[in-house]
Amino acid sequence: MIDVSELLLTPPPKMLTKRDGVFNAGGKRYLQISSERPSELMIAAKQAGLDLEVTASPSVPKGELGLVIRLDAESGIEQQGYKLSIGPECIEIVASSASGAFYGACTLRQIVRQCGEELPCLSISDSPDFAERGVMLDISRDKVPTMETLYRLVDQLAEFKINQFQLYTEHTFAYPSHREVWAEASPMTGEQIIEIDAYCRARFIDLVPNQNSFGHMERWLKFDRYRPMAESPNGGETAWGRRDYPFSLCPIDKKSIPFVRGLYDELLPHFTSSYFNVGLDETIDLGYGRSKLVCKERGTGRVYLDFLLQIYQEVKKRGRRMQFWWDIILHYPELIDELPRDLIALEWGYEWNHPFAEHTKRIADSGLEFHVCPGTSSWNALVGRTENAIVNITTAAKSGAKHGARGLLNTDWGDFGHWQPLSVSYLGYMVGAAASWNARADVRDRLAENLSLHFFGDASGKTGRAFYDLGDLYRLFDTYTSNHNVQWAVLQKPVDDPKVVEGLTREQFENLAARTEEIARAFDGEQMTIPDAGIVREEFCFLVKLMRLSSTAGLVRLGEPRPDTLADQIAEIKQYHNAVWLLRNRPGGMVDSLGTMVFLEE
């Protein structure tokens, strides 16, 4: 039997006490739920992981009762908290809410996963640091998951006590009035949103609608029907340099707000959430195009705020509470006091050194409620950036907890073709779940083992260790890369850009190849017990091939001769990209994604 000190639990509970004795589930028959509305505890009963007959009867034969799940509004337990007690004769979960009972059952399930029928006696008292603990998945660049993938992911996130989920959307909802925009994207339909919303709600997850509404509108504005509403219809200069395509809506165009209003009318009825994330980030061309004179006269910040306030009114009319990215208004502190007090600011930053402490204090001082929004560090990285993810997420959690953040929203972006498979993001999801529940916890403690057991169903620890180590390959290069890693850059940056390998050496790329082979040899995917183990094995194989190609590409960029096998490597990557893509995702966007890998066109 596993000792209590050896249990792997995610998130780590706030208080765990070892008790004497062992509970043996053998011979136990009943799981008793105690509530005025027994049906609200059925999801907790199913989650607990014990094969017991559920009953709401108060009369159960002595010795046959294995688990009691009880709601007690007078218990003094926090709203989402729970108490789990494993004694020699019976297990008890007590909570003041159905969600708390579910979270207690999630913890019990993880104990059962490790111990089987013989469980060590213990007591756990637990509650979250953040009321809202979320994950946002990018479904617009360019990967839209299948429904099966989404259901599986929701189940995994629910077990780790995540209670908010967002699907970042630019053009991948099937708007009935805008078919040309999503025709090739395999979008989420209204029916599918209703279905996944209900699935989330049953697991105490709030599916928050998400539609960017100002910048990042290039997928719309490239069409003639929408181009006249663009800030720069033909592209032009931006804060990030020249763009040859329109990017943001023009805030002074009289058609912009009616256009957004129509999107909201078509999208929002499918969601039960009271929140709505409208984006409004990275308006990089604002003031460079049609609004240039107005921005010069009134100030760019004022023009931005006026548009934000119009968006706010549209959201409020529809009975929702608006979430928005904080990055633009942050630069206009003189305007912050004019923001409505019921907005929720989203403070995002994805590097290990992002100034969460400074920024969260500024938001807290403004009186606005806010979420801290770190990231999984999986995008623009192929295999992820393990250390960056850990530091970025835990720093956000600690700063947010200190300054009273309402929640933590862990972002998982898909920039430049969404090349990373979903399994690369699991480590970031686990760190985010742990840190948002218990901001003071040591998330590094046996992280690879936790990842292996609870995400991959591999008790040997090998699968989790392999993905952890792949994500640390970027540290072989002693150069700082913001929002990406070297392995991605040598494949996706322009081939005539000498800065990509500036300061890098042949030895570093050879070490990349050698270390990749070490990780591949240590991987044993046959140990996994999860339903999608075969998919994970294919994803891992794909990642190994990508790292091999990255090593080759780096050497070629440094001036080494192109190996005779390079053409075959490239052909194999293209084939694997498409095959692995279709294991979890819809076909729309797949061809666009393949086109982002510049080195493959060599």
Disulfide bonds with the S-S distance in Angstrom:
none
